[in-house]
């Protein structure tokens, strides 16, 4: 199994940044809902598992770390799973990338971009 590079630095928020938060967590809900003719709501879980996803935004990523991150993304794309040690809680999850790789160079600060990780 692939392992997300541990030497990629944790995203940080620069003091004068309009980027907002560098971290977002989303938990999916698989509840099935149905409404009866009498307007009663009937619900049940489709699955017992709640899947998490995390979005991290890097600001000022160095060229070296950008190349490592890009090489890893090209290796696994959105189809392969990998181990990811979550920066926030320190736990290791089996994940895959959800979306395309999209970063931009903010010269001279560094690379800016986000990646979304989804629990497998």
DSSP file (Angstrom, degrees, kcal/mol; ACC not computed):
  #  RESIDUE AA STRUCTURE BP1 BP2  ACC     N-H-->O    O-->H-N    N-H-->O    O-->H-N    TCO  KAPPA ALPHA  PHI   PSI    X-CA   Y-CA   Z-CA
    1    1 A X              0   0    0      0, 0.0    81,-0.1     0, 0.0     2,-0.1   0.000 360.0 360.0 360.0 143.5    0.0    0.0    0.0
    2    2 A X  E     -a   82   0A   0     79,-0.8    81,-2.6    73,-0.0     2,-0.4  -0.386 360.0-147.7 -73.5 155.0    1.2    3.5   -0.7
    3    3 A X  E     -a   83   0A   0     79,-0.2    81,-0.2    -2,-0.1     3,-0.1  -0.995  19.6-116.8-128.4 128.7    2.0    5.9    2.1
    4    4 A X        -     0   0    0     79,-3.0    81,-0.2    -2,-0.4     2,-0.1  -0.391  48.5 -92.7 -60.4 135.5    1.4    9.7    1.9
    5    5 A X    >   -     0   0    0      1,-0.2     3,-1.1    63,-0.1    -1,-0.1  -0.304  33.5-158.3 -57.5 120.9    4.8   11.5    2.2
    6    6 A X  T 3  S+     0   0    0      1,-0.2    -1,-0.2    -2,-0.1    -2,-0.1   0.629  85.3  66.7 -77.6 -12.8    5.4   12.3    5.9
    7    7 A X  T 3  S+     0   0    0      2,-0.1     2,-0.5    58,-0.0    -1,-0.2   0.429  70.4 107.8 -90.9   3.2    7.9   15.0    5.2
    8    8 A X  S <  S-     0   0    0     -3,-1.1     3,-0.1     1,-0.1    53,-0.0  -0.704  80.1-115.5 -74.6 124.3    5.3   17.2    3.5
    9    9 A X        -     0   0    0     -2,-0.5     2,-0.1     1,-0.1     3,-0.1  -0.220  27.0 -99.5 -66.7 151.4    4.8   20.0    6.0
   10   10 A X        -     0   0    0      1,-0.1    -1,-0.1    77,-0.1    46,-0.0  -0.436  48.3 -99.1 -64.3 137.9    1.5   20.6    7.8
   11   11 A X        -     0   0    0     11,-0.1     2,-0.3    -2,-0.1    47,-0.1  -0.327  45.2-167.6 -59.7 140.7   -0.5   23.4    6.2
   12   12 A X        -     0   0    0     47,-0.3     2,-0.7    45,-0.1    47,-0.3  -0.906  21.0-124.8-128.1 157.8   -0.2   26.7    8.1
   13   13 A X        -     0   0    0     -2,-0.3     8,-0.0    45,-0.1    45,-0.0  -0.907  25.9-137.0-103.9 113.9   -2.1   29.9    7.9
   14   14 A X    >   -     0   0    0     -2,-0.7     3,-0.8     1,-0.1     5,-0.1  -0.328  23.5-113.8 -64.1 153.8    0.1   33.0    7.3
   15   15 A X  T 3  S+     0   0    0      1,-0.3     2,-0.4     0, 0.0    -1,-0.1   0.847 112.1  39.4 -59.3 -37.5   -0.7   36.0    9.4
   16   16 A X  T 3  S+     0   0    0      2,-0.0     2,-0.4     0, 0.0    -1,-0.3  -0.482  88.0 128.0-113.8  61.4   -1.9   38.1    6.4
   17   17 A X    <   -     0   0    0     -3,-0.8     3,-0.3    -2,-0.4    -4,-0.0  -0.930  45.3-163.6-120.2 140.6   -3.7   35.6    4.3
   18   18 A X        +     0   0    0     -2,-0.4    -1,-0.1     1,-0.2    -2,-0.0   0.113  67.8 103.4-100.0  19.6   -7.2   35.8    2.9
   19   19 A X  S    S-     0   0    0      1,-0.3    -1,-0.2    -5,-0.1     2,-0.1   0.601  71.9-147.7 -80.4 -10.2   -7.2   32.0    2.3
   20   20 A X        -     0   0    0     -3,-0.3    -1,-0.3     2,-0.0     2,-0.1  -0.468  55.9  -1.9  75.9-152.6   -9.5   31.2    5.2
   21   21 A X        -     0   0    0     -2,-0.1    -9,-0.1     1,-0.1     3,-0.0  -0.423  51.8-152.0 -74.9 146.1   -9.0   27.9    7.0
   22   22 A X  S    S+     0   0    0     -2,-0.1    35,-2.1     1,-0.1     2,-0.4   0.379  80.7  57.1 -93.8   3.7   -6.4   25.5    5.8
   23   23 A X  E     +B   56   0A   0     33,-0.2     2,-0.4     2,-0.0    33,-0.2  -0.996  55.4 172.7-141.4 131.9   -8.4   22.5    7.1
   24   24 A X  E     -B   55   0A   0     31,-1.9    31,-2.6    -2,-0.4     2,-0.4  -0.999  10.4-164.3-136.7 135.7  -11.9   21.3    6.5
   25   25 A X  E     -B   54   0A   0     -2,-0.4     2,-0.4    29,-0.2    29,-0.2  -0.974   6.5-175.0-120.0 136.3  -13.5   18.0    7.8
   26   26 A X  E     -B   53   0A   0     27,-2.7    27,-2.3    -2,-0.4     2,-0.5  -0.997   9.1-160.8-130.8 132.1  -16.7   16.6    6.4
   27   27 A X  E     -B   52   0A   0     -2,-0.4    25,-0.2    25,-0.2     2,-0.2  -0.955  19.7-135.7-110.4 129.0  -18.6   13.6    7.7
   28   28 A X        -     0   0    0     23,-2.6     2,-0.5    -2,-0.5    23,-0.2  -0.539   8.2-147.3 -85.2 149.9  -21.1   11.9    5.2
   29   29 A X        -     0   0    0     -2,-0.2    21,-0.1    21,-0.1    20,-0.0  -0.971  10.8-172.0-117.7 123.1  -24.5   10.8    6.3
   30   30 A X        +     0   0    0     -2,-0.5    16,-1.6    17,-0.2     2,-0.1   0.115  34.5 143.7-100.7  21.7  -26.0    7.8    4.6
   31   31 A X  E     -G   45   0B   0     14,-0.2     2,-0.5    15,-0.1    14,-0.2  -0.387  42.5-143.8 -67.0 134.4  -29.5    8.2    6.1
   32   32 A X  E     -G   44   0B   0     12,-3.4    12,-1.7    -2,-0.1     2,-0.4  -0.870  20.1-165.8 -96.5 129.5  -32.4    7.2    3.9
   33   33 A X  E     +G   43   0B   0     -2,-0.5     2,-0.3    10,-0.2    10,-0.2  -0.945  12.3 175.0-122.0 137.7  -35.4    9.5    4.5
   34   34 A X  E     -G   42   0B   0      8,-2.6     8,-3.7    -2,-0.4     2,-0.5  -0.997  17.4-148.0-139.1 142.3  -39.0    9.0    3.4
   35   35 A X  E     -G   41   0B   0     -2,-0.3     6,-0.2     6,-0.2     2,-0.0  -0.942  16.1-140.8-113.7 130.8  -42.1   11.1    4.1
   36   36 A X    >   -     0   0    0      4,-2.9     3,-1.7    -2,-0.5     6,-0.0  -0.250  31.5-100.1 -80.4 172.5  -45.5    9.4    4.4
   37   37 A X  T 3  S+     0   0    0      1,-0.3    -1,-0.1     2,-0.1    -2,-0.0   0.801 125.6  55.9 -61.8 -29.1  -48.8   10.8    3.1
   38   38 A X  T 3  S-     0   0    0      2,-0.1    -1,-0.3     1,-0.0     3,-0.1   0.295 122.9-107.5 -87.5  10.5  -49.6   12.0    6.7
   39   39 A X  S <  S+     0   0    0     -3,-1.7     2,-0.3     1,-0.3    -2,-0.1   0.720  70.4 145.4  71.0  24.5  -46.3   13.9    6.7
   40   40 A X        -     0   0    0      2,-0.0    -4,-2.9     1,-0.0     2,-0.5  -0.725  44.6-133.6 -86.6 143.6  -44.5   11.5    9.1
   41   41 A X  E     -G   35   0B   0     -2,-0.3     2,-0.5    -6,-0.2    -6,-0.2  -0.864  16.9-165.1-102.1 129.1  -40.8   11.1    8.4
   42   42 A X  E     +G   34   0B   0     -8,-3.7    -8,-2.6    -2,-0.5     2,-0.3  -0.950  14.3 177.0-112.8 128.9  -39.3    7.7    8.3
   43   43 A X  E     +G   33   0B   0     -2,-0.5     2,-0.3   -10,-0.2   -10,-0.2  -0.949  11.5 163.6-132.9 152.2  -35.5    7.3    8.5
   44   44 A X  E     -G   32   0B   0    -12,-1.7   -12,-3.4    -2,-0.3     2,-0.3  -0.959  41.8-100.0-158.5 152.0  -33.0    4.6    8.6
   45   45 A X  E     -G   31   0B   0     -2,-0.3   -14,-0.2   -14,-0.2     3,-0.1  -0.569  17.6-154.6 -75.3 136.4  -29.2    4.4    8.1
   46   46 A X  S    S+     0   0    0    -16,-1.6     2,-0.3    -2,-0.3    -1,-0.2   0.879  85.1   6.6 -72.7 -39.0  -28.2    3.0    4.6
   47   47 A X        -     0   0    0      2,-0.1    -1,-0.2   -17,-0.1   -17,-0.2  -0.921  66.7-131.8-136.6 163.2  -24.9    1.9    6.2
   48   48 A X  S    S+     0   0    0     -2,-0.3     2,-0.4    -3,-0.1    -1,-0.0   0.546  82.3  89.5 -91.5  -7.6  -23.5    1.9    9.7
   49   49 A X        -     0   0    0    -19,-0.0     2,-0.6   -20,-0.0   -19,-0.1  -0.753  63.3-152.0 -97.3 133.8  -20.3    3.5    8.7
   50   50 A X        -     0   0    0     -2,-0.4     2,-0.4   -21,-0.1   -21,-0.1  -0.917  16.4-148.4-102.5 121.5  -19.7    7.2    8.6
   51   51 A X        -     0   0    0     -2,-0.6   -23,-2.6   -23,-0.2     2,-0.3  -0.760  10.0-153.8 -95.8 132.5  -17.1    8.2    6.0
   52   52 A X  E     -B   27   0A   0     -2,-0.4    67,-2.8   -25,-0.2     2,-0.3  -0.711   8.8-169.5-102.1 153.8  -14.9   11.2    6.7
   53   53 A X  E     -BC  26 118A   0    -27,-2.3   -27,-2.7    -2,-0.3     2,-0.4  -0.992   4.2-160.4-139.0 149.6  -13.1   13.5    4.2
   54   54 A X  E     -BC  25 117A   0     63,-2.6    63,-3.5    -2,-0.3     2,-0.5  -0.982   4.4-158.9-131.7 138.6  -10.5   16.1    4.9
   55   55 A X  E     -BC  24 116A   0    -31,-2.6   -31,-1.9    -2,-0.4     2,-0.4  -0.980  11.2-171.4-117.8 126.9   -9.4   19.1    2.8
   56   56 A X  E     -BC  23 115A   0     59,-2.4    59,-2.2    -2,-0.5     2,-0.5  -0.950   7.4-157.0-118.0 138.6   -6.0   20.6    3.4
   57   57 A X  E     - C   0 114A   0    -35,-2.1     2,-0.4    -2,-0.4    57,-0.3  -0.966   6.2-155.8-117.2 122.9   -4.8   23.8    1.8
   58   58 A X  E     - C   0 113A   0     55,-3.0    55,-2.0    -2,-0.5     2,-0.4  -0.818   8.2-171.0 -98.0 136.2   -1.1   24.5    1.5
   59   59 A X  E    S+     0   0A   0     -2,-0.4   -47,-0.3   -47,-0.3    53,-0.2  -0.996  71.8   7.6-126.0 127.6    0.2   28.1    1.3
   60   60 A X  E    S+     0   0A   0     51,-0.5     2,-0.3    -2,-0.4    52,-0.2   0.848  79.1 176.8  73.3  34.0    3.8   28.8    0.5
   61   61 A X  E     - C   0 111A   0     50,-2.6    50,-2.8    -3,-0.1    -1,-0.2  -0.548  30.8-116.6 -72.5 132.9    4.8   25.2   -0.3
   62   62 A X     >  -     0   0    0     -2,-0.3     4,-2.6    48,-0.2     5,-0.2  -0.210  20.5-111.6 -67.0 159.9    8.4   25.0   -1.4
   63   63 A X  H  > S+     0   0    0      1,-0.2     4,-2.4     2,-0.2     5,-0.2   0.893 118.3  52.8 -57.3 -41.5    9.3   23.8   -4.9
   64   64 A X  H  > S+     0   0    0      2,-0.2     4,-1.8     1,-0.2    -1,-0.2   0.938 112.8  41.8 -62.4 -48.9   10.8   20.6   -3.4
   65   65 A X  H  > S+     0   0    0      1,-0.2     4,-2.5     2,-0.2    -1,-0.2   0.855 112.3  55.9 -68.9 -34.1    7.7   19.7   -1.4
   66   66 A X  H  X S+     0   0    0     -4,-2.6     4,-2.7     1,-0.2    -2,-0.2   0.928 107.9  48.1 -60.9 -45.2    5.5   20.7   -4.3
   67   67 A X  H  X S+     0   0    0     -4,-2.4     4,-2.5     2,-0.2    -2,-0.2   0.880 111.5  50.1 -64.7 -38.5    7.3   18.2   -6.6
   68   68 A X  H  X S+     0   0    0     -4,-1.8     4,-2.2     2,-0.2    -1,-0.2   0.930 113.0  46.5 -63.0 -45.3    7.1   15.4   -3.9
   69   69 A X  H  X S+     0   0    0     -4,-2.5     4,-2.5     2,-0.2    -2,-0.2   0.911 113.6  48.0 -64.4 -43.5    3.4   16.1   -3.5
   70   70 A X  H  X S+     0   0    0     -4,-2.7     4,-2.5     2,-0.2    -1,-0.2   0.908 111.0  50.7 -64.3 -43.2    2.8   16.1   -7.3
   71   71 A X  H  X S+     0   0    0     -4,-2.5     4,-1.4     2,-0.2    -1,-0.2   0.899 111.7  48.1 -62.4 -40.6    4.8   12.9   -7.8
   72   72 A X  H  X S+     0   0    0     -4,-2.2     4,-2.1     2,-0.2     5,-0.3   0.933 111.2  49.8 -65.9 -44.9    2.8   11.1   -5.1
   73   73 A X  H  X S+     0   0    0     -4,-2.5     4,-3.7     1,-0.2    -2,-0.2   0.910 109.9  51.3 -59.9 -42.1   -0.5   12.3   -6.6
   74   74 A X  H  < S+     0   0    0     -4,-2.5    -1,-0.2     1,-0.2    -2,-0.2   0.818 109.5  51.9 -64.4 -30.0    0.6   11.1  -10.1
   75   75 A X  H  < S+     0   0    0     -4,-1.4    -1,-0.2    -3,-0.2    -2,-0.2   0.905 127.0  19.6 -72.5 -42.3    1.4    7.7   -8.6
   76   76 A X  H >X S+     0   0    0     -4,-2.1     4,-2.3     1,-0.1     3,-1.0   0.707  83.1 177.1-103.0 -23.0   -1.9    7.2   -6.9
   77   77 A X  T 3<  -     0   0    0     -4,-3.7    20,-0.7    -5,-0.3    -1,-0.1  -0.163  66.2 -52.3  48.5-143.6   -4.3    9.6   -8.7
   78   78 A X  T 34 S+     0   0    0     18,-0.1    -1,-0.2     1,-0.1    -4,-0.1   0.315 134.0  64.7-103.4   8.2   -7.8    9.3   -7.5
   79   79 A X  T <4 S+     0   0    0     -3,-1.0     2,-0.3     2,-0.1    -2,-0.2   0.731  86.1  70.3-103.8 -25.1   -8.0    5.6   -8.0
   80   80 A X  S  < S-     0   0    0     -4,-2.3    17,-0.4     1,-0.0     2,-0.2  -0.718  71.1-133.8 -99.5 144.4   -5.4    4.1   -5.5
   81   81 A X        +     0   0    0     -2,-0.3   -79,-0.8    15,-0.1     2,-0.3  -0.597  27.4 175.3 -90.6 158.1   -5.8    4.0   -1.8
   82   82 A X  E     -aD   2  95A   0     13,-2.5    13,-3.4    -2,-0.2     2,-0.4  -0.970  35.2 -96.1-153.8 163.6   -3.0    5.0    0.6
   83   83 A X  E     -aD   3  94A   0    -81,-2.6   -79,-3.0    -2,-0.3     2,-0.4  -0.729  38.8-174.1 -87.1 134.6   -2.2    5.6    4.2
   84   84 A X  E     - D   0  93A   0      9,-2.8     9,-2.7    -2,-0.4     2,-0.9  -0.986  20.5-145.3-133.5 122.6   -2.5    9.1    5.4
   85   85 A X  E     - D   0  92A   0     -2,-0.4     7,-0.3     7,-0.2     2,-0.1  -0.789  31.3-127.2 -87.2 109.9   -1.5   10.4    8.9
   86   86 A X     >  -     0   0    0      5,-2.8     4,-1.8    -2,-0.9     5,-0.0  -0.344   7.8-145.1 -61.8 128.0   -4.1   13.1    9.5
   87   87 A X  T  4 S+     0   0    0      1,-0.2    -1,-0.2     2,-0.2   -77,-0.1   0.808  94.1  49.8 -63.5 -30.1   -2.4   16.3   10.5
   88   88 A X  T  4 S+     0   0    0      1,-0.1    -1,-0.2     3,-0.1    -2,-0.0   0.947 126.3  16.2 -80.6 -50.8   -5.2   17.3   12.9
   89   89 A X  T  4 S-     0   0    0      2,-0.2    -2,-0.2     0, 0.0    -1,-0.1   0.529  91.7-127.9-104.9  -6.0   -5.8   14.1   15.1
   90   90 A X     <  +     0   0    0     -4,-1.8     2,-0.2     1,-0.3    -3,-0.1   0.478  63.6 133.3  76.8   0.8   -2.5   12.3   14.3
   91   91 A X        -     0   0    0     -6,-0.1    -5,-2.8    -5,-0.0     2,-0.5  -0.522  56.5-122.6 -84.7 153.3   -4.4    9.1   13.4
   92   92 A X  E     -D   85   0A   0     -7,-0.3     2,-0.3    -2,-0.2    -7,-0.2  -0.839  32.0-176.1 -98.8 131.3   -3.6    7.1   10.3
   93   93 A X  E     -D   84   0A   0     -9,-2.7    -9,-2.8    -2,-0.5     2,-0.7  -0.894  31.4-120.1-123.6 151.6   -6.4    6.5    7.8
   94   94 A X  E     +D   83   0A   0     -2,-0.3    26,-3.1   -11,-0.2     2,-0.2  -0.856  54.5 161.4 -87.3 120.1   -6.7    4.6    4.5
   95   95 A X  E     -DE  82 119A   0    -13,-3.4   -13,-2.5    -2,-0.7     2,-0.3  -0.756  33.7-154.9-133.1 172.9   -7.6    7.3    2.0
   96   96 A X  E     - E   0 118A   0     22,-1.5    22,-2.8    -2,-0.2     2,-0.2  -0.963  36.1 -99.6-143.5 157.9   -7.8    8.2   -1.6
   97   97 A X  E     - E   0 117A   0    -20,-0.7    20,-0.2   -17,-0.4     4,-0.1  -0.545  26.9-160.3 -75.3 145.1   -7.7   11.6   -3.3
   98   98 A X        +     0   0    0     18,-2.2     2,-0.2    -2,-0.2    -1,-0.1   0.798  63.6  22.2 -95.4 -33.9  -11.1   12.9   -4.3
   99   99 A X  S    S-     0   0    0     17,-0.4    17,-0.1     1,-0.2     3,-0.0  -0.669  90.0 -66.4-132.6 179.5  -10.4   15.5   -6.9
  100  100 A X        -     0   0    0     -2,-0.2     2,-0.7     1,-0.1    -1,-0.2  -0.130  51.6-102.2 -65.6 162.7   -7.8   16.7   -9.4
  101  101 A X        +     0   0    0     14,-0.1     2,-0.4    -4,-0.1    -1,-0.1  -0.807  49.9 166.7 -87.8 117.1   -4.4   18.1   -8.5
  102  102 A X  E     +F  114   0A   0     -2,-0.7    12,-0.8    12,-0.5     2,-0.3  -0.890   3.3 151.6-141.9 106.9   -4.5   21.9   -8.8
  103  103 A X  E     -F  113   0A   0     -2,-0.4     2,-0.4    10,-0.2    10,-0.2  -0.914  23.2-154.9-128.4 155.7   -1.8   24.2   -7.4
  104  104 A X  E     -F  112   0A   0      8,-2.8     8,-2.8    -2,-0.3     2,-0.6  -0.977  21.4-117.3-132.5 150.1   -0.7   27.6   -8.5
  105  105 A X  E     -F  111   0A   0     -2,-0.4     2,-0.8     6,-0.2     6,-0.2  -0.751  20.2-169.1 -88.8 121.8    2.7   29.4   -8.0
  106  106 A X  E >>  -F  110   0A   0      4,-3.0     4,-2.0    -2,-0.6     3,-1.2  -0.777  37.6-120.2-108.7  83.0    2.4   32.5   -5.9
  107  107 A X  T 34 S+     0   0    0     -2,-0.8    -2,-0.0     1,-0.3     4,-0.0  -0.444  84.5   6.5 -70.4 136.4    5.9   33.9   -6.5
  108  108 A X  T 34 S+     0   0    0     -2,-0.1    -1,-0.3   -48,-0.0    -2,-0.0  -0.950 127.1  58.6 -95.7   8.7    8.0   34.5   -4.4
  109  109 A X  T <4 S-     0   0    0     -3,-1.2     2,-0.3     1,-0.2    -2,-0.2   0.921 101.7-117.9 -68.3 -45.8    6.0   32.9   -1.5
  110  110 A X  E  <  - F   0 106A   0     -4,-2.0    -4,-3.0   -48,-0.1    -1,-0.2  -0.930  48.3 -19.7 139.0-164.2    5.6   29.4   -3.0
  111  111 A X  E     -CF  61 105A   0    -50,-2.8   -50,-2.6    -2,-0.3   -51,-0.5  -0.557  49.5-163.3 -85.5 143.7    2.9   27.0   -4.2
  112  112 A X  E     + F   0 104A   0     -8,-2.8    -8,-2.8    -2,-0.2     2,-0.3  -0.993  30.1 114.3-128.3 129.9   -0.7   27.3   -3.2
  113  113 A X  E     -CF  58 103A   0    -55,-2.0   -55,-3.0    -2,-0.4     2,-0.3  -0.971  44.8-118.9 179.3 171.0   -3.3   24.6   -3.5
  114  114 A X  E     -CF  57 102A   0    -12,-0.8   -12,-0.5    -2,-0.3     2,-0.4  -0.922  12.7-165.7-127.1 149.3   -5.7   22.2   -1.9
  115  115 A X  E     -C   56   0A   0    -59,-2.2   -59,-2.4    -2,-0.3     2,-0.5  -0.998  12.3-146.5-131.9 140.1   -6.1   18.4   -1.8
  116  116 A X  E     -C   55   0A   0     -2,-0.4   -18,-2.2   -61,-0.2   -17,-0.4  -0.923  10.8-161.7-109.4 129.7   -9.2   16.5   -0.6
  117  117 A X  E     -CE  54  97A   0    -63,-3.5   -63,-2.6    -2,-0.5     2,-0.4  -0.898   3.5-162.8-109.0 134.8   -8.7   13.1    1.1
  118  118 A X  E     -CE  53  96A   0    -22,-2.8   -22,-1.5    -2,-0.4   -65,-0.2  -0.974  23.5-117.0-121.9 133.5  -11.6   10.6    1.5
  119  119 A X  E       E   0  95A   0    -67,-2.8   -24,-0.3    -2,-0.4   -68,-0.0  -0.418 360.0 360.0 -65.5 136.9  -11.6    7.7    3.9
  120  120 A X              0   0    0    -26,-3.1   -25,-0.1   -38,-0.1    -1,-0.1   0.429 360.0 360.0 -90.9 360.0  -11.8    4.3    2.1
